[in-house]
Amino acid sequence: MSPYFTDLAQQYIDGEWRPGTGSWDIIDFNPYDGEKLASITIAAVDEIDQAYRAAARAQKQWAATNPYARRAVFEKALRLVEERAGEITEAIIAELGGTHLKAGFELHLAKEFLRESVHLALRPEGKILPSPVDGKENRLYREPVGVVGVISPFNFPFLLALKSVAPALALGNGVVLKPHQNTPIVGGTLVAKIFEDAGLPGGLLNVVVTDIAEIGDAFIEHPIPKVISFTGSDKVGRHVATVCAALFKRSVLELGGNSAIVVLDDADVDYAVDAAVFSRYVHQGQVCMAANRVLVDRSIADAFTEKFVAKVKSLRSGDPRDPGTVIGPVINSRQAEAISATVEQAIAEGATALVHGATTDNLVEPSVLTDVPADSALLRQEVFGPVAFLIPFDGEEEAVRLVNDTPYGLSGAVHTGDVERGVAFARKIDTGMFHVNDGTVHDEPLVPFGGEKNSGIGRLNGETTLEAFTTLKWISVQHGRSGFPF
């Protein structure tokens, strides 16, 4: 077992590793074989307060630190992730049930976002704006917001924690991170350990492993954090947004999706099959951008379906420690039961199972369903597991209507032999991101990432990260003398 599960099974508050004082322990299990990885006594409300106050104390000096000096911490953190890639991979496989392929994918993106954070420390720029008042100079400063609360999910916990934590710190903020209960190490204390070893001053980054049953809304209601960055379900995201709005806090919400991959009549069928299978089944379908729905023009539906089904049947399910495994376990039994129930509900409604994967404990094998009734609620909700809905359509107009017929709008893709036809199609879709002749699962450090409708509020990456974790301050200087009416 990775030493992370013994060494990092604690709270990290004000630069110290210590147990929580909550009323019970979170037990961290391997979702594949049920092995107990760690036991962590949860943080209580008092420790949430201590963490935020530590971040606020440390932030003032950090914000005043030369950004070139701040940059050195992120350069060191990147080197540490590179040096510890093997250990981090083992932890991802053990705690998430991620395959070697998935761990490599997550680590690659994590390193890309850390590289961007190295440069982000130097990105804030001020402005001098003209004034209609003689002798007045208008200075615009871009300042850190102060302290950011980050709530990370269980599916890509290392990447999605770093994606908010690293830029928030690089821009001069303090951070308190609350990881998901199923991934407290990879999504929480491992991130703290890397930054501690990289030389980040104590108190700036704090990690609290806890549960809302213990702390309620204390993490988001606390008066210190000015921004809450949340990645997770739209149900919880709606609550986070409501609480933040009532307290005049900014929220950045990266929520669920119900993405579609669309195969037009002039697409390269073999290539579209490869893109669709990856887009649906990467990390067991536990990806917010995953292609729940596969829409295929009826003129090529038979050829596509035959090849799609054959490829899905070839995916190996089993132990994620085996490098040949493509489909590992889902995160917990509740998710496994929900996915199985979705398949059975679809069949009960009249769907045909072209592939009907078995469920054994948390291992859910892939399923492919067609003939799902057009009015089924299943076509409009997120299915966080290895289940694909194949849907034929007649012409682009119907395809656009079907893709948009969902309360979500995160990602999507279209395949066509004409790139500009694909771009024109993409512009008709109500979504934050859409890809032409590619898969639906993408994230890049410089490109705004986020969704429309129930898929979230705000964007991260590149310039939008500056907007998320900084604020603008106007300072005017009157070089002459103002005239006053009395």
Secondary structure, DSSP 8 states (H G I E B T S, - for coil): --THHHHS-SEEETTEEE---SSSEEEEE-TTT--EEEEEE---HHHHHHHHHHHHHHHHHHHHS-HHHHHHHHHHHHHHHHHTHHHHHHHHHHHH---HHHHHHHHHHHHHHHHHHHHHTT----EEE--SSTTEEEEEEEEE-SEEEEE--SSSHHHHHHHHHHHHHHTT-EEEEE--TT-TIIIIIHHHHHHHHTT--TTSEEE----HHHHTTHHHH-SS-SEEEEES-HHHHHHHHHHHHHTT-EEEEE----EEEEE-TTS-HHHHHHHHHHHHHGGGG--TT-EEEEEEEGGGHHHHHHHHHHHHHH--BS-TTSTT-SB---SSHHHHHHHHHHHHHHHHTT-EEEE---EETTEE--EEEE---TT-GGGGS---SSEEEEEEESSHHHHHHHHH-SSEES-EEEE-S-HHHHHHHHTTS-SS--EESS-S----TTS-B--EETTEES-BSTHHHHHHHEEEEEEEEESS------
